[in-house]
């Protein structure tokens, strides 16, 4: 489950997984695991694709459903969208 705390860690390292692996603290790595990192990475890429390229309505609906299932609340979804727009 993606949380605002996990997104804050992802954002701290600007979505750079190598930087997170090298510089991330043990506490950060206990909070945000590799699978969560990959999921956030994938969702931000999908959000940018959906925003910058004309995608089908089905693709957009599937993405929104996935995001709703993966995030713990509406504030986290808004934060994810914000992060995607910054990268």
PASEBA-1860 file (N, C-alpha, C; in nm, 3 decimals):
! residues 87
1> XXXXXXXX> 0.085/-0.118/0.000/0.000/0.000/0.000/0.089/0.125/0.000 ~ 0.062/0.214/-0.091/0.136/0.339/-0.098/0.077/0.438/0.002 ~ 0.165/0.501/0.077/0.125/0.602/0.175/0.198/0.733/0.146 ~ 0.153/0.838/0.209/0.220/0.968/0.193/0.364/0.962/0.243 ~ 0.388/0.884/0.347/0.524/0.869/0.400/0.615/0.805/0.297 ~ 0.567/0.702/0.230/0.647/0.637/0.125/0.673/0.732/0.010 ~ 0.570/0.809/-0.027/0.587/0.906/-0.135/0.687/1.016/-0.098 ~ 0.689/1.055/0.028/0.784/1.158/0.073/0.927/1.107/0.058
9> XXXXXXXX> 0.950/0.981/0.088/1.083/0.923/0.072/1.118/0.917/-0.077 ~ 1.026/0.871/-0.158/1.047/0.866/-0.303/1.082/1.005/-0.357 ~ 1.007/1.103/-0.314/1.028/1.241/-0.359/1.163/1.296/-0.311 ~ 1.202/1.261/-0.189/1.329/1.307/-0.133/1.445/1.272/-0.225 ~ 1.437/1.154/-0.289/1.543/1.107/-0.378/1.509/1.133/-0.525 ~ 1.410/1.217/-0.548/1.371/1.261/-0.683/1.341/1.143/-0.775 ~ 1.290/1.034/-0.718/1.259/0.917/-0.799/1.380/0.843/-0.851 ~ 1.498/0.876/-0.800/1.623/0.813/-0.843/1.652/0.693/-0.754
17> XXXXXXXX> 1.620/0.575/-0.805/1.637/0.453/-0.727/1.781/0.427/-0.686 ~ 1.876/0.458/-0.773/2.016/0.438/-0.739/2.057/0.525/-0.620 ~ 2.010/0.649/-0.621/2.042/0.739/-0.511/1.981/0.687/-0.380 ~ 1.857/0.638/-0.388/1.789/0.584/-0.270/1.866/0.463/-0.216 ~ 1.910/0.374/-0.305/1.984/0.255/-0.262/2.114/0.294/-0.193 ~ 2.184/0.393/-0.250/2.314/0.433/-0.196/2.304/0.520/-0.072 ~ 2.208/0.612/-0.070/2.204/0.712/0.037/2.089/0.696/0.136 ~ 1.993/0.613/0.103/1.877/0.596/0.191/1.915/0.537/0.325
25> XXXXXXXX> 1.846/0.583/0.428/1.872/0.530/0.562/1.805/0.394/0.578 ~ 1.848/0.321/0.677/1.787/0.192/0.706/1.638/0.211/0.737 ~ 1.606/0.314/0.812/1.466/0.341/0.847/1.383/0.365/0.720 ~ 1.436/0.445/0.627/1.365/0.471/0.501/1.343/0.342/0.423 ~ 1.444/0.256/0.422/1.433/0.131/0.348/1.339/0.031/0.415 ~ 1.322/0.044/0.546/1.223/-0.039/0.615/1.081/0.009/0.586 ~ 1.066/0.139/0.567/0.934/0.197/0.536/0.898/0.174/0.390 ~ 0.992/0.201/0.301/0.970/0.194/0.156/1.056/0.084/0.098
33> XXXXXXXX> 0.994/-0.028/0.070/1.067/-0.140/0.012/1.083/-0.126/-0.138 ~ 1.164/-0.213/-0.195/1.193/-0.209/-0.338/1.066/-0.225/-0.422 ~ 0.978/-0.316/-0.382/0.854/-0.337/-0.459/0.767/-0.212/-0.459 ~ 0.759/-0.144/-0.345/0.683/-0.019/-0.339/0.748/0.087/-0.427 ~ 0.881/0.094/-0.424/0.952/0.191/-0.508/0.918/0.168/-0.654 ~ 0.925/0.042/-0.699/0.894/0.009/-0.838/0.750/0.043/-0.872 ~ 0.657/0.020/-0.779/0.517/0.051/-0.804/0.498/0.202/-0.820 ~ 0.558/0.280/-0.733/0.548/0.426/-0.743/0.609/0.473/-0.875
41> XXXXXXXX> 0.724/0.419/-0.909/0.790/0.452/-1.035/0.697/0.424/-1.153 ~ 0.638/0.307/-1.153/0.549/0.266/-1.261/0.426/0.356/-1.271 ~ 0.367/0.386/-1.156/0.247/0.470/-1.157/0.277/0.613/-1.202 ~ 0.391/0.666/-1.160/0.425/0.802/-1.204/0.450/0.804/-1.355 ~ 0.515/0.700/-1.407/0.535/0.692/-1.552/0.402/0.681/-1.625 ~ 0.313/0.598/-1.573/0.182/0.582/-1.636/0.101/0.711/-1.631 ~ 0.109/0.781/-1.520/0.039/0.910/-1.510/0.092/1.009/-1.612 ~ 0.223/1.014/-1.628/0.282/1.105/-1.727/0.246/1.064/-1.868
49> XXXXXXXX> 0.245/0.936/-1.896/0.204/0.889/-2.027/0.060/0.929/-2.056 ~ -0.025/0.907/-1.959/-0.166/0.941/-1.974/-0.187/1.091/-1.995 ~ -0.102/1.170/-1.931/-0.113/1.316/-1.941/-0.057/1.369/-2.073 ~ 0.055/1.312/-2.118/0.127/1.366/-2.232/0.095/1.302/-2.366 ~ 0.030/1.187/-2.363/-0.002/1.115/-2.486/-0.151/1.083/-2.482 ~ -0.214/1.093/-2.595/-0.356/1.060/-2.599/-0.373/0.909/-2.576 ~ -0.424/0.874/-2.461/-0.445/0.733/-2.427/-0.595/0.705/-2.428 ~ -0.628/0.579/-2.440/-0.768/0.540/-2.446/-0.837/0.563/-2.312
57> XXXXXXXX> -0.966/0.575/-2.318/-1.046/0.590/-2.196/-1.029/0.468/-2.107 ~ -1.020/0.350/-2.167/-1.002/0.226/-2.091/-0.870/0.227/-2.014 ~ -0.764/0.276/-2.080/-0.634/0.286/-2.015/-0.641/0.380/-1.896 ~ -0.703/0.495/-1.915/-0.715/0.593/-1.808/-0.798/0.539/-1.693 ~ -0.908/0.470/-1.725/-0.992/0.411/-1.620/-0.917/0.304/-1.542 ~ -0.843/0.220/-1.614/-0.765/0.114/-1.548/-0.659/0.176/-1.457 ~ -0.593/0.280/-1.505/-0.491/0.348/-1.425/-0.552/0.408/-1.298 ~ -0.666/0.474/-1.312/-0.731/0.533/-1.194/-0.773/0.426/-1.094
65> XXXXXXXX> -0.822/0.312/-1.144/-0.859/0.202/-1.054/-0.737/0.145/-0.983 ~ -0.629/0.129/-1.056/-0.505/0.078/-0.996/-0.456/0.172/-0.887 ~ -0.455/0.300/-0.917/-0.410/0.400/-0.820/-0.499/0.396/-0.695 ~ -0.628/0.389/-0.714/-0.721/0.384/-0.600/-0.697/0.261/-0.514 ~ -0.663/0.149/-0.576/-0.638/0.026/-0.501/-0.504/0.027/-0.430 ~ -0.407/0.100/-0.486/-0.270/0.098/-0.433/-0.243/0.206/-0.328 ~ -0.324/0.310/-0.325/-0.302/0.422/-0.233/-0.397/0.413/-0.114 ~ -0.350/0.458/0.002/-0.430/0.442/0.123/-0.542/0.545/0.139
73> XXXXXXXX> -0.532/0.660/0.070/-0.640/0.759/0.080/-0.628/0.864/-0.031 ~ -0.725/0.954/-0.036/-0.730/1.055/-0.142/-0.611/1.150/-0.136 ~ -0.565/1.183/-0.016/-0.449/1.272/-0.004/-0.325/1.209/-0.064 ~ -0.309/1.080/-0.047/-0.196/1.009/-0.105/-0.206/1.009/-0.257 ~ -0.325/0.991/-0.310/-0.345/0.994/-0.455/-0.307/1.132/-0.509 ~ -0.350/1.237/-0.442/-0.316/1.373/-0.485/-0.165/1.395/-0.481 ~ -0.100/1.343/-0.378/0.046/1.356/-0.364/0.116/1.281/-0.477 ~ 0.069/1.161/-0.510/0.125/1.083/-0.619/0.115/1.159/-0.751
81> XXXXXXX> 0.000/1.218/-0.777/-0.020/1.297/-0.899/0.073/1.416/-0.902 ~ 0.091/1.480/-0.788/0.183/1.595/-0.778/0.326/1.551/-0.810 ~ 0.369/1.441/-0.751/0.504/1.391/-0.774/0.523/1.357/-0.922 ~ 0.423/1.293/-0.981/0.433/1.257/-1.122/0.449/1.381/-1.210 ~ 0.380/1.487/-1.174/0.388/1.610/-1.255/0.522/1.681/-1.239 ~ 0.594/1.652/-1.131/0.724/1.715/-1.105/0.839/1.639/-1.172 ~ 0.814/1.516/-1.212/0.922/1.434/-1.270/0.905/1.420/-1.418
END
